[in-house]
């Protein structure tokens, strides 16, 4: 039941306080949509909030700075409140239970937890979708502008990319679609002046004229420019998700819910996304992500789903979450140990079978049963993945060698160079990261190593002893109708025949293997198609490691994996004595693993960077700043009229030149989009001209009625004022286009002089 009761009725109380007030005998006897309203405390005091998600006394709050109240949404700034939310898995175990959660304007919260703990389900519930919610109440602020990025966003396959961006159900997007329809009708001769006037008024109010510019900017930053002309049905899953992310970021919604937003992005795209979210200061953001650096950069609060139904909240970044979780686990273990110690003493008394006739004896028997429950409490620590050590096959002297390798797709200006004279010989134990913009050819490079894509020239040599293990972005299974246990038995049989057992370990049964990869109990009988994305990736990892590879190729290995599995994978790869090639946007994963990095420039060139990725990004940013500064220094005219980098500039000159260059960039950017805006203004002016003519006719019909004539004159003045506003903007944009042409001519002349 999704409620839309006004938040003011709650008197600014937190969700937890609301929950207590609803169950209090003093609570008001009437309710709205099943949610009981609470009366304010007679004492006027602020209600004490309890830890959200407390479960059998094991729920916890961990705050780096000792404050707990800032996490709860209270007062008029609340955008979302959930109370008592619950979801079970297969009707047997809880994914989450009794979650009390609230979010205010500007808050950014990350949800973390093991695969299958219900993170994506919780996002869907909080987005107002009732999929999976079995109990609890949800309040969303009235007229809330909500953007929800799902893991697999749905799109009409016949829509173009830009059309798909405008399909979101928000006031701005609905207005743009209505505007386009009114204009199309007007072009066809079906003019409805009242509708036209209303839609133009709304376009001004929402400042919607530059939306197309914002859409193109977001699509470009997220790596969508190369497929703008294609239909959505022709795009891959990763490309569709990038389009959906761009659509969510064009405007600033009140509530932004993102499910794995960094999947399928380049690192440059992830960094732009971080900056964009930090700019959206009034937007409440709720996200699920496996990218630790991204979480630290964006979110100040973390909500942990522990996988056993409990929820725990942590203030601070990812390190604070780990610290708080370890503290909670230690406290739980200490309580269980104390209960077991006391239980041993009580068991001796119970063995004497007391008749428990007296009150004290009966209380002691009850205490014994309570101790039994406490001693058997497994706590909130779930089983984590235990990656079985996979013995890598012996490697010979020749591993993989490239010699003057070249590869391109297409010819001429439209062609795409992947490799341009690349030479390199891999050494045993090398761990190399591959980075570069989307479309630079990283995945194609991996396929050339495995012999799936032939080179145009040069050669690549693979040693006879090399056994590749390819962990692809998207898991592929021969038959998704197989259960997990059936699939693993097949893998175990193949590994036993080829290398003597899983990972070269004889005697490892399939069920023991499943337990180590955290597929226990009923999960072993689950069909592959019914597993979560992270569980499928874990099963895929098991199949890759089964055959003792000595050269691992990992294409976005952290996608969809939970954070505990990522850290276990890191530990295993650090000790792996074969070669590792990894493509990943996860900066923390790359930093913790690789020895050096291949940097793809997107034009066929590959630079070898010795160091981690964070240092590389810092270096590239400094080089870009230096390049811009050098260009600005060299662009001031010297005595002969030609730019000279040897000119000695004062700080004032450098500052003035920077401002001039920034102005030129702004003019060129606005001029690029000006024609489409001018077209819209001209069409609007035509409509306004007809409206003014109609008002003139009404004025003539007024005759000697001065009162009516004055009213009509006011209406005409408003239309004339709007005409003048549009004309002023039209003239300004025409001037911008002229100025842009002058700037381009000056740049062309400067380049020509430099060439001579």
Phi, psi and omega in degrees: 000113180263118186261153176232037180287148183294135183293336181299334181293343182271359176062030178073018182280151176289164181298322181294320178294323176300318180299316181291320182294327181294328182267359182280147177298338181276352185297151179299138185284356181248156184219165177239122179053038174082003180249118184285134178273142183256142174276148179294152179298136181295332181282347180080002181284159178280128181296143179281126182275143178259163180295128180289147175075021178297132184225111180051036177079005185256355178295155182211158170238136178233122183234124183296325183254011177082000180260139179242339189286335185291342183283328184280143177273125178224158174074199189288346183276355182294135176248339185207137174220126175242143184223124175065033182290138185216144176208128175256158179255118181058023179070008186246311182234153183282137164276310171213151185217132175055046178282124169252117188218140179217152184220135179249168177305134175083349179286144177231118186235133175258139175254126180233161179161167181294160176303136179087003182277355175099021183297309181294323178297317180297320177300316180297319179296313182289341175279000178097003177269134185272011181298116174089346182281124183258339181197164177109171182238149180225129175242128174241138182302141182300140180059033181291130174271103187245132174243126184236115176265109179274165179296323177233082185294135180278139177217151170290121185296343182271353180283146169285171184298311180295322177299320180295324179297327183271005183273356180298145182269074178233162180305317181295314182291323176296321178296316180298319178294322178293320178299313181298323180291317179298318180292322178295319178296320180296320179296330180274002178094003180257086185261123173248101189297323181293317178295319180297315180297319181294317183289326177293321178299317181290325177298321177292316184299316182271003180050054188267359187293332183258018182298322180299322177297316179297321180297314180297321180296315180295317180297321180294313182296331182266010174078033182257358187298328186287346180232028182297330185273001185264164176277153181298327180293344181268354186269156174285170179300319179295321179293319178297322181292324178295322177296317180297322179294317177300318180298323181288337188258356181299313176250172180258098181288165175290323181225125181242120181243121188236124178254107182052061184291337184274351177299136176074010175260150168285168178296324177298321177294321179295317180295322177295320179298317176305311182296320181295317180293323178294331178287332184277071190290337181263357183268126172282130186236133178230126186216156170244129180207148175263357185272106185295319179295322178295316178300315181297324183284333190252318192252137176261351181225148180230133174252119183259126168262117190277357178090353177243011179106345183271157176232144183219140185246142185226130174266130182118184183276199186295322180296322178294324177297314179298318180296315179295321180294317179296320178298317180294316179300317180297319179295320179296316180297322179294319178296319180294318180297318179295320179295320179294321180296314178293325182297323180299320179292320183288332180297325179298318179293320181292329181295335179284001176051064180295147180284342177051049180281327183273167181297319181296318181295319179296319179296324180291323177295317179297321178295325178298315180294324177295319177297323179299317179295317181294320181292332180268001181292124181278351178073191183265003181272111180272164179292133178257162183293139177240093184292117180294134180297120180261119179289124179276144179292157180298141179251136178277191181290323179267122179255274173222129181229133172253140177224109177051045184281134177227143180204135178212154175243127182084172182231161176069208184293333181274355181286163182232115178275130177258313178230139181225086179070041184277132177227134179190143176239122181284145178249156180297134177084001181288139176234114190236134174264148177243122179228159181156168182294160175301136180087003181285343176109019183294312180295322177298320177301317178299320182289331176293325178296319182276003177080013181274340177231126182277147177283155173282322178206167186078191180209160173231130182246130179246127181298152183295334184270001185281127175242109182282145169235109187256116179256094188281165180299318183246123181291139177237128179237141182301318182216106182284355177277349177293149171284164179301316181296319179296318179297315182292325176297322177296315179297318180297319180296317179296316181294322179296322180288321187271317186230012175085013180139170181301123179060023181080007180261106178285150178086003178273106182287158181297323182289324176294323178296317179298319179298319181294328178268017173065039171246081184254162173057224184299337182298333181294333181263004179284138176292146183303321183294341181264002177282155173290167180302318180293323179291322176296321179294324178293320178292323176297318179299319178302316182291328179291319184281349188297326191258026175054054178294148174247000175222100182270131177242112188244113181257106184050060186292338184273353180303127173073352178282148175284165188294326178295319179293322178299316180293323176294321178295319177303312182299318180295318183289328178299323181271355182290128185265005174268195178267149178226128170244128185226129170256120182203142173269356182280101187296322180295319180298314179296315181300321185282346190245311196276156176270320176208173192228134169271121181256112179274129181266357179084000180238017180101347181271145177228118177261144180257114182255121178268103182151180182272175188285326179299318177294323179296314181297321178296317180297315181296322178295318179295321179295321179294318178297318180294321180296317180295316180297318180295321179295321179291322177296320184280354184267351176288138182291140175266190185297327182270008177086358180255138180302142181223127179282352181270356180297139177271117185251142173279159176304325180294321179294318179298316180297316180296320180293322177299315180297321179296315181295321178295319177298318180297318178297319180296318180296313181297322180293315181292324180295329179298323183261355185299319182305318181292323178291320178299320179299318179294319180296318181297319178294323178292322180295324177299316180295316180297323179298319178293323179294320178295319178298320178294323178293322177300321178295321177296324180297318178297325181288345181289332180062232183268006180281095186294322181296314179294321179296322179295320178297317178295323180296320176301317179297319180293320180300321180295319179292319179296321179297320179292321176301315181296323178296315179294320180295321178297318178293322178299313180296321180297317180291325175298320178294321178299317179296317178297317180296322179296321178296321178294319179297316179298318179297318179295319178295318178298318180295320180294318178294323178294319179294321180294324180292326179285000000 
